[in-house]
Amino acid sequence: MFTGLIQSVGQVQRRGRGLFVEGCGPFLPINEGDSIAVDGVCLTVAELSGNGFIAAVSEETFLRTTLGQKADLGGHVNLEPALRFSDRLGGHLVTGHVDGIGIVKSLEELQNSWKLEVKWVDKTFGRYICDKASIAIDGISLTIAGCTEDGSDFWIAVVPHTWENTSLKNLVVESQVNLEIDLLAKYSERFWTASNQSVRGTNKASKKISRDWLAENGWN
């Protein structure tokens, strides 16, 4: 588990069937078996190497994230070691399990921040997006400043500290980014779906949310 607060920006390259990730200096030492979020993707340290580590990467990870593309270019990646139970949770709970890919639609420098607009490649993920919700972009915990009605496009206000200390400053229009939805959104959808199935199974007359329905389903 991670917080989305980046501790270092490194570089990634292909190494055999896996990846070599360099730039872990600020949070060394690390050990074999440790979990490190690389651009929001949870990877396991298979072998230590200098200022970084080597990780085995599955076909699924290459397919669902931008890591393969970044590795081919020797690109910059955001790095965060796994959260300790004693750590402060300054961002939001991030699993390191990327849900989908986003494409940078626009970047605009404002007086006190940068406006970053992103669109989902798979627009069905837009149902999880709402104003002021949390989202992880390349592993960075960010707050949604606004979105289209269907959530397929959304924008973020990026403060100068985040811009300067992460890989966001390297983005351009049409760049691809890893996106992870807030856990609360996914669990809420699962709860709602299961509850509706339960309602249908017991032939209850109404599926509308009410105070009685909430109390009946454990929301006191």
Z-matrix of the N, CA and C atoms (Angstrom, degrees):
N
C 1 1.455
C 2 1.530 1 109.23
N 3 1.350 2 116.00 1 146.24
C 4 1.462 3 121.69 2 -176.10
C 5 1.533 4 109.27 3 -133.66
N 6 1.346 5 115.39 4 173.08
C 7 1.463 6 120.17 5 -179.18
C 8 1.522 7 113.08 6 -109.44
N 9 1.334 8 117.32 7 -15.63
C 10 1.456 9 120.14 8 -175.10
C 11 1.513 10 112.98 9 82.97
N 12 1.355 11 117.30 10 11.36
C 13 1.465 12 121.67 11 175.51
C 14 1.538 13 107.59 12 -100.51
N 15 1.316 14 115.95 13 110.28
C 16 1.458 15 121.66 14 -171.68
C 17 1.532 16 110.94 15 -74.02
N 18 1.334 17 116.49 16 135.08
C 19 1.467 18 121.00 17 -179.17
C 20 1.517 19 113.53 18 -106.21
N 21 1.327 20 116.44 19 -14.36
C 22 1.461 21 118.88 20 179.65
C 23 1.525 22 108.91 21 -163.86
N 24 1.326 23 116.07 22 153.42
C 25 1.464 24 121.76 23 170.93
C 26 1.519 25 107.50 24 -113.52
N 27 1.322 26 116.80 25 122.75
C 28 1.457 27 121.42 26 -177.47
C 29 1.514 28 111.40 27 -122.11
N 30 1.325 29 114.82 28 -163.56
C 31 1.458 30 121.31 29 177.07
C 32 1.518 31 109.19 30 -128.66
N 33 1.319 32 115.71 31 153.41
C 34 1.459 33 120.67 32 -178.10
C 35 1.530 34 109.31 33 -127.59
N 36 1.333 35 116.05 34 139.71
C 37 1.465 36 122.63 35 177.48
C 38 1.522 37 108.53 36 -139.11
N 39 1.317 38 116.08 37 155.60
C 40 1.463 39 119.40 38 174.73
C 41 1.526 40 109.00 39 -72.13
N 42 1.322 41 115.31 40 142.81
C 43 1.456 42 121.53 41 176.96
C 44 1.538 43 106.91 42 -141.90
N 45 1.323 44 116.34 43 98.63
C 46 1.454 45 120.33 44 -175.56
C 47 1.515 46 110.24 45 64.19
N 48 1.337 47 115.99 46 -125.78
C 49 1.460 48 120.27 47 178.06
C 50 1.521 49 112.42 48 -90.96
N 51 1.314 50 116.50 49 1.14
C 52 1.454 51 120.21 50 -178.07
C 53 1.513 52 112.08 51 -124.09
N 54 1.328 53 115.12 52 -149.65
C 55 1.462 54 122.02 53 -176.51
C 56 1.514 55 110.46 54 -132.61
N 57 1.336 56 114.92 55 147.23
C 58 1.456 57 121.43 56 169.70
C 59 1.516 58 107.17 57 -107.56
N 60 1.322 59 115.90 58 122.68
C 61 1.459 60 122.24 59 -178.37
C 62 1.517 61 108.37 60 -113.39
N 63 1.322 62 116.91 61 122.60
C 64 1.461 63 122.26 62 -176.59
C 65 1.518 64 109.78 63 -118.13
N 66 1.351 65 116.26 64 143.87
C 67 1.454 66 120.00 65 176.37
C 68 1.506 67 113.81 66 118.91
N 69 1.334 68 116.65 67 24.29
C 70 1.472 69 121.18 68 -177.95
C 71 1.525 70 112.89 69 -87.67
N 72 1.322 71 117.79 70 3.48
C 73 1.457 72 122.22 71 -174.28
C 74 1.511 73 116.02 72 -45.62
N 75 1.356 74 118.75 73 -46.70
C 76 1.466 75 119.50 74 -177.11
C 77 1.524 76 115.12 75 -60.37
N 78 1.336 77 118.73 76 -22.04
C 79 1.468 78 118.60 77 179.49
C 80 1.530 79 112.15 78 -123.83
N 81 1.339 80 117.79 79 23.16
C 82 1.463 81 120.51 80 170.81
C 83 1.535 82 109.35 81 -68.95
N 84 1.357 83 121.70 82 153.25
C 85 1.459 84 123.99 83 3.39
C 86 1.518 85 112.59 84 -83.62
N 87 1.338 86 114.74 85 154.13
C 88 1.453 87 121.30 86 169.99
C 89 1.523 88 107.79 87 -122.39
N 90 1.320 89 116.56 88 163.61
C 91 1.454 90 121.42 89 -176.54
C 92 1.521 91 110.68 90 -126.00
N 93 1.321 92 115.24 91 156.88
C 94 1.453 93 119.40 92 173.66
C 95 1.526 94 109.23 93 -58.03
N 96 1.322 95 115.82 94 136.55
C 97 1.459 96 120.98 95 -177.96
C 98 1.513 97 114.05 96 95.01
N 99 1.345 98 117.58 97 -12.98
C 100 1.463 99 120.51 98 178.05
C 101 1.526 100 110.62 99 -67.37
N 102 1.328 101 115.76 100 153.53
C 103 1.463 102 122.03 101 174.71
C 104 1.526 103 109.60 102 -99.17
N 105 1.320 104 115.77 103 131.83
C 106 1.466 105 122.42 104 177.03
C 107 1.520 106 107.74 105 -129.35
N 108 1.327 107 117.21 106 132.16
C 109 1.462 108 120.80 107 174.69
C 110 1.529 109 108.36 108 -85.32
N 111 1.323 110 116.25 109 122.46
C 112 1.462 111 123.38 110 179.82
C 113 1.522 112 107.70 111 -116.05
N 114 1.328 113 116.08 112 107.39
C 115 1.468 114 121.06 113 -172.59
C 116 1.525 115 111.24 114 52.28
N 117 1.328 116 115.56 115 37.44
C 118 1.452 117 120.31 116 176.73
C 119 1.508 118 114.96 117 85.50
N 120 1.339 119 117.68 118 3.89
C 121 1.462 120 121.83 119 179.54
C 122 1.528 121 108.59 120 -105.83
N 123 1.312 122 117.22 121 122.89
C 124 1.462 123 120.99 122 179.84
C 125 1.527 124 109.48 123 -74.24
N 126 1.349 125 116.44 124 115.58
C 127 1.455 126 122.49 125 177.47
C 128 1.528 127 109.49 126 -117.87
N 129 1.320 128 115.95 127 153.40
C 130 1.457 129 121.52 128 179.79
C 131 1.519 130 109.90 129 -105.40
N 132 1.319 131 116.69 130 131.04
C 133 1.462 132 122.13 131 178.87
C 134 1.527 133 108.53 132 -67.79
N 135 1.338 134 116.05 133 113.79
C 136 1.469 135 120.75 134 178.53
C 137 1.520 136 111.17 135 -94.50
N 138 1.337 137 116.31 136 -30.21
C 139 1.471 138 120.91 137 -177.33
C 140 1.518 139 108.93 138 -156.31
N 141 1.325 140 117.55 139 135.31
C 142 1.452 141 121.53 140 177.29
C 143 1.518 142 109.61 141 -83.00
N 144 1.323 143 115.87 142 144.51
C 145 1.460 144 120.42 143 -179.17
C 146 1.524 145 109.35 144 -152.30
N 147 1.347 146 116.60 145 101.21
C 148 1.460 147 121.09 146 177.66
C 149 1.510 148 112.62 147 57.69
N 150 1.321 149 115.68 148 -121.40
C 151 1.454 150 122.95 149 -177.55
C 152 1.529 151 111.24 150 -91.68
N 153 1.333 152 116.77 151 21.68
C 154 1.457 153 119.14 152 -176.76
C 155 1.511 154 111.70 153 -158.96
N 156 1.328 155 115.11 154 -153.00
C 157 1.456 156 119.99 155 -176.76
C 158 1.519 157 110.13 156 -155.87
N 159 1.327 158 114.12 157 163.15
C 160 1.458 159 121.67 158 174.86
C 161 1.521 160 107.68 159 -108.70
N 162 1.331 161 116.28 160 137.46
C 163 1.460 162 121.44 161 -179.97
C 164 1.521 163 109.71 162 -130.50
N 165 1.326 164 116.04 163 139.05
C 166 1.455 165 120.64 164 171.32
C 167 1.524 166 107.92 165 -77.92
N 168 1.319 167 117.01 166 139.81
C 169 1.461 168 121.43 167 -177.10
C 170 1.521 169 109.38 168 -129.32
N 171 1.318 170 116.51 169 129.32
C 172 1.463 171 120.93 170 -177.83
C 173 1.530 172 111.11 171 -78.59
N 174 1.325 173 115.14 172 163.60
C 175 1.471 174 121.05 173 176.00
C 176 1.525 175 110.74 174 -60.35
N 177 1.340 176 116.30 175 -37.45
C 178 1.464 177 120.92 176 179.51
C 179 1.525 178 111.16 177 -60.73
N 180 1.334 179 116.67 178 -41.60
C 181 1.464 180 120.14 179 -179.84
C 182 1.519 181 110.94 180 -66.06
N 183 1.328 182 117.05 181 -43.49
C 184 1.469 183 119.59 182 177.67
C 185 1.523 184 110.75 183 -62.70
N 186 1.338 185 116.76 184 -36.29
C 187 1.460 186 120.93 185 -177.40
C 188 1.522 187 112.26 186 -71.38
N 189 1.335 188 117.17 187 -37.00
C 190 1.459 189 121.07 188 -170.69
C 191 1.526 190 114.30 189 -97.51
N 192 1.341 191 117.87 190 -3.36
C 193 1.468 192 120.76 191 -176.24
C 194 1.528 193 110.65 192 -132.84
N 195 1.321 194 115.25 193 178.47
C 196 1.470 195 120.91 194 179.20
C 197 1.532 196 112.47 195 -94.05
N 198 1.332 197 118.74 196 5.83
C 199 1.465 198 120.31 197 -172.32
C 200 1.532 199 112.98 198 -62.12
N 201 1.328 200 117.57 199 -40.07
C 202 1.458 201 119.72 200 179.27
C 203 1.515 202 111.59 201 -62.11
N 204 1.321 203 116.01 202 -43.71
C 205 1.463 204 121.86 203 178.07
C 206 1.525 205 110.86 204 -63.08
N 207 1.330 206 116.87 205 -44.21
C 208 1.464 207 120.71 206 179.21
C 209 1.532 208 111.10 207 -63.82
N 210 1.337 209 116.12 208 -42.19
C 211 1.464 210 120.47 209 -177.24
C 212 1.522 211 111.43 210 -64.09
N 213 1.319 212 117.48 211 -37.91
C 214 1.463 213 120.96 212 179.83
C 215 1.523 214 111.72 213 -64.86
N 216 1.318 215 116.16 214 -26.83
C 217 1.467 216 121.33 215 -179.03
C 218 1.525 217 112.86 216 -98.73
N 219 1.340 218 117.43 217 -4.11
C 220 1.462 219 119.75 218 -173.09
C 221 1.514 220 111.02 219 63.75
N 222 1.328 221 115.88 220 40.28
C 223 1.457 222 121.47 221 -171.27
C 224 1.517 223 114.24 222 -76.13
N 225 1.341 224 114.75 223 165.71
C 226 1.461 225 121.85 224 178.06
C 227 1.530 226 109.70 225 -83.81
N 228 1.338 227 114.59 226 141.08
C 229 1.462 228 120.73 227 -178.13
C 230 1.528 229 110.26 228 -134.24
N 231 1.330 230 115.31 229 149.66
C 232 1.464 231 121.99 230 176.32
C 233 1.523 232 109.40 231 -84.37
N 234 1.333 233 116.80 232 136.32
C 235 1.458 234 121.71 233 -176.12
C 236 1.526 235 111.10 234 -123.04
N 237 1.325 236 114.79 235 137.71
C 238 1.464 237 120.94 236 175.95
C 239 1.524 238 109.00 237 -148.89
N 240 1.343 239 118.60 238 125.33
C 241 1.470 240 120.31 239 174.41
C 242 1.519 241 110.25 240 -73.13
N 243 1.325 242 115.83 241 161.94
C 244 1.462 243 120.60 242 -177.73
C 245 1.520 244 111.42 243 -61.89
N 246 1.319 245 115.36 244 150.42
C 247 1.458 246 123.60 245 -179.59
C 248 1.524 247 110.94 246 -71.74
N 249 1.335 248 116.02 247 135.06
C 250 1.467 249 120.94 248 169.68
C 251 1.527 250 108.25 249 -90.05
N 252 1.335 251 116.62 250 153.30
C 253 1.458 252 119.78 251 179.33
C 254 1.526 253 111.42 252 -63.65
N 255 1.330 254 117.12 253 -23.32
C 256 1.464 255 120.86 254 -179.11
C 257 1.529 256 112.53 255 -86.54
N 258 1.343 257 118.18 256 -7.16
C 259 1.461 258 121.37 257 -177.17
C 260 1.519 259 111.34 258 -76.52
N 261 1.334 260 114.43 259 156.60
C 262 1.460 261 119.81 260 172.86
C 263 1.525 262 108.79 261 -78.38
N 264 1.313 263 115.75 262 142.91
C 265 1.461 264 120.79 263 177.23
C 266 1.524 265 107.96 264 -96.31
N 267 1.330 266 115.24 265 87.74
C 268 1.458 267 119.61 266 -174.80
C 269 1.512 268 113.91 267 -85.46
N 270 1.338 269 117.46 268 -22.55
C 271 1.456 270 120.62 269 178.77
C 272 1.520 271 109.54 270 -103.04
N 273 1.363 272 115.65 271 -115.13
C 274 1.457 273 120.67 272 170.76
C 275 1.523 274 107.48 273 -144.15
N 276 1.321 275 117.66 274 167.53
C 277 1.450 276 120.05 275 -176.84
C 278 1.530 277 110.66 276 -69.45
N 279 1.327 278 115.20 277 119.37
C 280 1.461 279 122.96 278 -178.49
C 281 1.528 280 107.52 279 -120.46
N 282 1.324 281 117.09 280 129.27
C 283 1.464 282 120.14 281 -175.75
C 284 1.522 283 113.27 282 -87.51
N 285 1.330 284 117.07 283 -23.49
C 286 1.463 285 119.54 284 -172.84
C 287 1.515 286 112.27 285 84.59
N 288 1.328 287 117.03 286 11.74
C 289 1.463 288 122.55 287 177.32
C 290 1.528 289 107.94 288 -106.24
N 291 1.317 290 116.24 289 100.99
C 292 1.463 291 121.56 290 -173.91
C 293 1.528 292 110.10 291 -69.24
N 294 1.337 293 115.91 292 133.49
C 295 1.462 294 120.52 293 179.96
C 296 1.519 295 112.30 294 -87.20
N 297 1.317 296 117.05 295 -37.69
C 298 1.460 297 119.82 296 -177.18
C 299 1.511 298 111.77 297 -170.60
N 300 1.315 299 114.48 298 179.98
C 301 1.463 300 122.24 299 -177.43
C 302 1.523 301 109.45 300 -104.87
N 303 1.326 302 115.39 301 141.24
C 304 1.453 303 121.62 302 172.68
C 305 1.512 304 110.34 303 -116.64
N 306 1.311 305 116.35 304 158.46
C 307 1.461 306 122.49 305 177.44
C 308 1.526 307 108.34 306 -119.90
N 309 1.323 308 116.44 307 131.70
C 310 1.463 309 120.55 308 178.54
C 311 1.526 310 109.01 309 -68.06
N 312 1.318 311 115.30 310 119.34
C 313 1.465 312 121.08 311 -178.50
C 314 1.520 313 111.73 312 -90.75
N 315 1.335 314 116.49 313 -37.28
C 316 1.461 315 120.14 314 178.06
C 317 1.520 316 110.04 315 -159.37
N 318 1.326 317 115.62 316 155.94
C 319 1.468 318 123.91 317 175.64
C 320 1.520 319 107.37 318 -135.89
N 321 1.315 320 116.83 319 125.86
C 322 1.454 321 120.37 320 -177.89
C 323 1.520 322 110.43 321 -135.04
N 324 1.335 323 116.60 322 124.80
C 325 1.463 324 120.53 323 176.46
C 326 1.521 325 108.93 324 -83.70
N 327 1.329 326 116.24 325 121.13
C 328 1.452 327 122.69 326 177.64
C 329 1.525 328 109.34 327 -102.81
N 330 1.325 329 117.54 328 -174.70
C 331 1.455 330 120.51 329 -176.77
C 332 1.529 331 112.11 330 -66.03
N 333 1.336 332 117.43 331 -41.47
C 334 1.466 333 121.06 332 -175.25
C 335 1.525 334 114.02 333 -120.17
N 336 1.316 335 117.80 334 3.94
C 337 1.458 336 120.34 335 -176.26
C 338 1.521 337 109.64 336 -164.60
N 339 1.323 338 115.32 337 178.97
C 340 1.457 339 122.01 338 172.55
C 341 1.522 340 107.62 339 -115.68
N 342 1.324 341 116.90 340 137.66
C 343 1.460 342 121.54 341 175.36
C 344 1.523 343 107.83 342 -96.93
N 345 1.326 344 115.89 343 117.95
C 346 1.457 345 122.79 344 -179.85
C 347 1.522 346 108.64 345 -111.44
N 348 1.332 347 116.68 346 117.69
C 349 1.464 348 120.91 347 179.30
C 350 1.527 349 109.22 348 -108.28
N 351 1.318 350 115.65 349 131.56
C 352 1.466 351 122.42 350 -175.14
C 353 1.527 352 108.96 351 -128.85
N 354 1.328 353 116.10 352 144.70
C 355 1.462 354 120.57 353 173.55
C 356 1.523 355 109.30 354 -122.54
N 357 1.323 356 116.03 355 141.35
C 358 1.457 357 121.22 356 177.28
C 359 1.517 358 110.39 357 -70.25
N 360 1.326 359 117.36 358 139.67
C 361 1.464 360 120.48 359 170.14
C 362 1.527 361 108.53 360 -67.82
N 363 1.333 362 116.56 361 -45.99
C 364 1.460 363 122.34 362 174.98
C 365 1.520 364 107.73 363 -97.87
N 366 1.319 365 117.14 364 102.51
C 367 1.463 366 121.58 365 -172.55
C 368 1.516 367 113.82 366 -65.96
N 369 1.345 368 118.26 367 -15.34
C 370 1.466 369 119.38 368 -179.80
C 371 1.530 370 111.69 369 -64.98
N 372 1.343 371 117.33 370 -21.43
C 373 1.464 372 120.02 371 177.65
C 374 1.522 373 111.94 372 -70.57
N 375 1.327 374 116.91 373 -12.82
C 376 1.460 375 120.17 374 -179.90
C 377 1.513 376 113.85 375 -60.17
N 378 1.334 377 117.60 376 -20.24
C 379 1.471 378 120.33 377 -179.17
C 380 1.520 379 112.24 378 -66.35
N 381 1.339 380 117.62 379 -17.15
C 382 1.459 381 121.48 380 179.73
C 383 1.533 382 112.78 381 -90.26
N 384 1.320 383 117.26 382 -3.96
C 385 1.465 384 121.11 383 -172.30
C 386 1.526 385 110.62 384 -98.86
N 387 1.327 386 116.20 385 133.63
C 388 1.458 387 120.30 386 173.26
C 389 1.526 388 109.28 387 -150.43
N 390 1.304 389 115.50 388 163.04
C 391 1.458 390 122.21 389 -177.74
C 392 1.528 391 111.14 390 -58.90
N 393 1.326 392 116.60 391 130.42
C 394 1.467 393 125.82 392 177.25
C 395 1.533 394 113.89 393 72.23
N 396 1.318 395 118.05 394 11.23
C 397 1.457 396 120.96 395 173.43
C 398 1.529 397 109.40 396 -77.40
N 399 1.326 398 116.22 397 164.73
C 400 1.468 399 121.15 398 176.49
C 401 1.521 400 110.09 399 -93.49
N 402 1.323 401 115.69 400 149.01
C 403 1.457 402 121.63 401 174.06
C 404 1.525 403 107.67 402 -150.34
N 405 1.329 404 116.65 403 148.20
C 406 1.466 405 120.84 404 175.16
C 407 1.517 406 108.52 405 -102.15
N 408 1.338 407 116.42 406 121.69
C 409 1.462 408 122.60 407 176.13
C 410 1.518 409 107.28 408 -112.35
N 411 1.336 410 116.89 409 116.14
C 412 1.470 411 121.59 410 -173.96
C 413 1.519 412 111.13 411 49.63
N 414 1.338 413 115.09 412 38.47
C 415 1.458 414 120.82 413 176.29
C 416 1.507 415 115.99 414 84.84
N 417 1.327 416 118.14 415 -0.28
C 418 1.470 417 122.36 416 -177.16
C 419 1.525 418 109.62 417 -95.81
N 420 1.309 419 116.74 418 127.77
C 421 1.458 420 121.34 419 176.89
C 422 1.530 421 109.52 420 -73.72
N 423 1.329 422 115.90 421 117.11
C 424 1.459 423 121.59 422 -176.77
C 425 1.524 424 110.09 423 -134.33
N 426 1.333 425 115.40 424 160.45
C 427 1.459 426 121.79 425 -179.53
C 428 1.518 427 109.98 426 -110.59
N 429 1.313 428 115.98 427 132.60
C 430 1.464 429 120.91 428 179.95
C 431 1.526 430 109.25 429 -73.19
N 432 1.329 431 115.93 430 123.15
C 433 1.464 432 121.00 431 -178.75
C 434 1.522 433 111.95 432 -88.98
N 435 1.321 434 117.09 433 -21.91
C 436 1.453 435 121.39 434 179.19
C 437 1.515 436 109.89 435 -177.97
N 438 1.326 437 116.08 436 165.25
C 439 1.464 438 119.57 437 -178.27
C 440 1.522 439 109.72 438 -158.67
N 441 1.340 440 115.28 439 163.04
C 442 1.455 441 120.34 440 173.08
C 443 1.531 442 108.73 441 -72.48
N 444 1.318 443 116.75 442 170.16
C 445 1.464 444 120.37 443 -175.41
C 446 1.531 445 111.78 444 -60.44
N 447 1.331 446 117.06 445 -38.14
C 448 1.462 447 119.39 446 -179.29
C 449 1.521 448 113.32 447 -90.32
N 450 1.345 449 117.45 448 -1.36
C 451 1.456 450 121.59 449 177.04
C 452 1.518 451 114.94 450 75.63
N 453 1.322 452 117.61 451 2.77
C 454 1.462 453 119.59 452 -177.77
C 455 1.525 454 112.17 453 -70.86
N 456 1.331 455 117.33 454 -24.85
C 457 1.463 456 123.68 455 172.29
C 458 1.527 457 108.16 456 -120.33
N 459 1.329 458 116.36 457 139.79
C 460 1.463 459 119.59 458 177.44
C 461 1.522 460 108.59 459 -149.89
N 462 1.321 461 115.87 460 164.32
C 463 1.464 462 118.94 461 -178.87
C 464 1.511 463 110.89 462 -136.55
N 465 1.327 464 113.81 463 155.08
C 466 1.464 465 123.48 464 -173.74
C 467 1.525 466 108.75 465 -126.25
N 468 1.319 467 117.32 466 141.42
C 469 1.464 468 122.42 467 169.55
C 470 1.523 469 107.73 468 -96.04
N 471 1.318 470 116.66 469 111.66
C 472 1.465 471 121.92 470 -175.71
C 473 1.529 472 109.19 471 -100.03
N 474 1.331 473 116.66 472 120.07
C 475 1.465 474 120.57 473 -179.26
C 476 1.529 475 109.83 474 -76.73
N 477 1.351 476 118.11 475 157.46
C 478 1.467 477 121.15 476 -175.66
C 479 1.523 478 114.88 477 -55.10
N 480 1.340 479 118.78 478 -39.37
C 481 1.469 480 120.07 479 -178.66
C 482 1.528 481 110.66 480 -61.25
N 483 1.329 482 116.85 481 -45.69
C 484 1.468 483 120.43 482 179.32
C 485 1.518 484 110.66 483 -65.20
N 486 1.311 485 117.00 484 -41.14
C 487 1.470 486 121.22 485 -179.48
C 488 1.521 487 111.30 486 -60.85
N 489 1.317 488 116.33 487 -44.33
C 490 1.466 489 120.13 488 -174.65
C 491 1.524 490 113.29 489 -79.28
N 492 1.327 491 118.32 490 -22.78
C 493 1.466 492 120.93 491 -172.51
C 494 1.523 493 114.10 492 -110.32
N 495 1.317 494 116.79 493 14.84
C 496 1.465 495 121.64 494 176.11
C 497 1.530 496 108.76 495 -136.21
N 498 1.319 497 114.94 496 179.24
C 499 1.472 498 119.48 497 179.59
C 500 1.524 499 112.72 498 -79.85
N 501 1.333 500 118.73 499 0.18
C 502 1.460 501 120.61 500 179.89
C 503 1.523 502 112.25 501 -56.77
N 504 1.326 503 116.41 502 -34.87
C 505 1.469 504 119.81 503 -177.59
C 506 1.528 505 112.57 504 -65.87
N 507 1.332 506 117.15 505 -13.16
C 508 1.468 507 120.79 506 178.79
C 509 1.522 508 112.93 507 -92.79
N 510 1.328 509 116.87 508 -4.28
C 511 1.459 510 119.76 509 -178.54
C 512 1.517 511 111.86 510 -72.77
N 513 1.321 512 114.90 511 150.39
C 514 1.469 513 122.39 512 171.81
C 515 1.526 514 106.84 513 -134.40
N 516 1.322 515 116.48 514 167.97
C 517 1.457 516 120.21 515 177.15
C 518 1.529 517 109.09 516 -58.89
N 519 1.331 518 116.06 517 135.07
C 520 1.473 519 125.67 518 -177.03
C 521 1.530 520 113.32 519 83.77
N 522 1.345 521 118.32 520 -1.09
C 523 1.468 522 119.37 521 172.05
C 524 1.528 523 108.86 522 -62.34
N 525 1.338 524 115.91 523 147.78
C 526 1.458 525 120.83 524 175.62
C 527 1.519 526 109.91 525 -99.66
N 528 1.334 527 116.35 526 143.40
C 529 1.467 528 121.83 527 -178.49
C 530 1.528 529 109.44 528 -134.38
N 531 1.332 530 115.03 529 152.13
C 532 1.467 531 121.40 530 174.96
C 533 1.530 532 109.52 531 -83.08
N 534 1.325 533 116.38 532 135.73
C 535 1.460 534 121.10 533 -178.82
C 536 1.524 535 110.39 534 -124.24
N 537 1.327 536 115.29 535 132.51
C 538 1.460 537 120.42 536 172.98
C 539 1.523 538 109.28 537 -126.18
N 540 1.310 539 115.91 538 123.87
C 541 1.459 540 123.01 539 -178.33
C 542 1.522 541 109.97 540 -72.55
N 543 1.318 542 116.43 541 151.70
C 544 1.458 543 121.87 542 175.20
C 545 1.530 544 109.86 543 -59.42
N 546 1.332 545 116.15 544 133.31
C 547 1.464 546 121.28 545 179.20
C 548 1.527 547 112.30 546 -53.75
N 549 1.336 548 117.37 547 -38.00
C 550 1.458 549 120.79 548 -177.09
C 551 1.517 550 111.38 549 -58.73
N 552 1.335 551 117.08 550 -37.75
C 553 1.461 552 120.51 551 -179.10
C 554 1.518 553 111.04 552 -65.73
N 555 1.331 554 116.11 553 -43.39
C 556 1.468 555 119.69 554 -178.08
C 557 1.525 556 111.44 555 -68.91
N 558 1.331 557 116.73 556 -42.05
C 559 1.466 558 119.23 557 179.35
C 560 1.524 559 111.53 558 -67.93
N 561 1.333 560 116.47 559 -35.87
C 562 1.466 561 119.54 560 178.69
C 563 1.525 562 110.34 561 -64.33
N 564 1.344 563 116.12 562 -41.89
C 565 1.464 564 119.58 563 178.42
C 566 1.529 565 110.59 564 -63.02
N 567 1.344 566 116.23 565 -42.10
C 568 1.455 567 120.20 566 -179.42
C 569 1.535 568 110.88 567 -63.67
N 570 1.333 569 115.69 568 -42.17
C 571 1.467 570 120.63 569 178.57
C 572 1.519 571 110.55 570 -61.85
N 573 1.328 572 115.57 571 -45.26
C 574 1.461 573 120.77 572 -178.69
C 575 1.524 574 110.89 573 -63.10
N 576 1.339 575 117.72 574 -44.38
C 577 1.459 576 121.81 575 -179.64
C 578 1.521 577 111.10 576 -63.40
N 579 1.337 578 115.51 577 -46.04
C 580 1.466 579 119.53 578 -179.94
C 581 1.527 580 111.23 579 -63.53
N 582 1.320 581 116.21 580 -38.91
C 583 1.465 582 120.17 581 -179.33
C 584 1.524 583 110.59 582 -66.07
N 585 1.342 584 116.40 583 -41.21
C 586 1.461 585 120.11 584 178.60
C 587 1.524 586 111.55 585 -63.52
N 588 1.345 587 115.67 586 -40.21
C 589 1.458 588 119.69 587 177.82
C 590 1.522 589 110.55 588 -63.30
N 591 1.343 590 115.20 589 -38.46
C 592 1.461 591 120.10 590 178.14
C 593 1.517 592 110.82 591 -65.08
N 594 1.338 593 116.16 592 -40.23
C 595 1.465 594 121.08 593 178.81
C 596 1.521 595 110.19 594 -62.44
N 597 1.339 596 116.62 595 -44.60
C 598 1.460 597 120.05 596 179.82
C 599 1.526 598 110.86 597 -64.49
N 600 1.357 599 115.08 598 -38.14
C 601 1.460 600 119.17 599 -177.62
C 602 1.510 601 113.44 600 -67.19
N 603 1.311 602 117.07 601 -27.88
C 604 1.471 603 120.31 602 -178.64
C 605 1.520 604 112.28 603 -100.87
N 606 1.360 605 115.82 604 4.89
C 607 1.467 606 121.61 605 176.93
C 608 1.519 607 113.05 606 58.54
N 609 1.330 608 116.65 607 35.44
C 610 1.460 609 118.66 608 176.02
C 611 1.528 610 109.25 609 -69.98
N 612 1.301 611 115.41 610 149.49
C 613 1.461 612 119.12 611 -172.06
C 614 1.513 613 113.20 612 -73.76
N 615 1.303 614 117.66 613 -34.92
C 616 1.461 615 120.21 614 -172.56
C 617 1.518 616 111.54 615 -121.42
N 618 1.372 617 116.03 616 139.68
C 619 1.456 618 121.34 617 177.05
C 620 1.531 619 111.29 618 -109.63
N 621 1.331 620 116.91 619 3.88
C 622 1.445 621 120.14 620 -177.10
C 623 1.525 622 110.95 621 -73.37
N 624 1.351 623 114.76 622 144.90
C 625 1.453 624 119.55 623 176.79
C 626 1.523 625 109.10 624 -75.66
N 627 1.316 626 115.48 625 128.92
C 628 1.460 627 121.78 626 177.00
C 629 1.521 628 108.01 627 -141.17
N 630 1.341 629 117.43 628 174.43
C 631 1.468 630 120.57 629 176.76
C 632 1.530 631 110.56 630 -60.20
N 633 1.331 632 115.90 631 -40.64
C 634 1.462 633 119.46 632 179.88
C 635 1.523 634 110.99 633 -66.17
N 636 1.340 635 116.20 634 -40.97
C 637 1.475 636 120.68 635 179.60
C 638 1.519 637 110.50 636 -62.92
N 639 1.328 638 116.97 637 -43.55
C 640 1.462 639 121.31 638 179.59
C 641 1.523 640 111.21 639 -62.49
N 642 1.341 641 116.89 640 -44.70
C 643 1.470 642 120.82 641 179.63
C 644 1.519 643 110.34 642 -64.78
N 645 1.319 644 116.39 643 -38.28
C 646 1.461 645 122.04 644 -178.92
C 647 1.520 646 111.52 645 -64.84
N 648 1.358 647 115.90 646 -29.93
C 649 1.462 648 120.91 647 -177.28
C 650 1.520 649 113.34 648 -103.84
N 651 1.336 650 116.06 649 22.36
C 652 1.446 651 119.88 650 170.24
C 653 1.513 652 116.70 651 92.46
N 654 1.364 653 118.38 652 3.68
C 655 1.464 654 121.01 653 179.70
C 656 1.519 655 108.57 654 -96.05
N 657 1.320 656 115.15 655 90.86
C 658 1.467 657 119.35 656 -175.65
C 659 1.531 658 111.48 657 -87.09
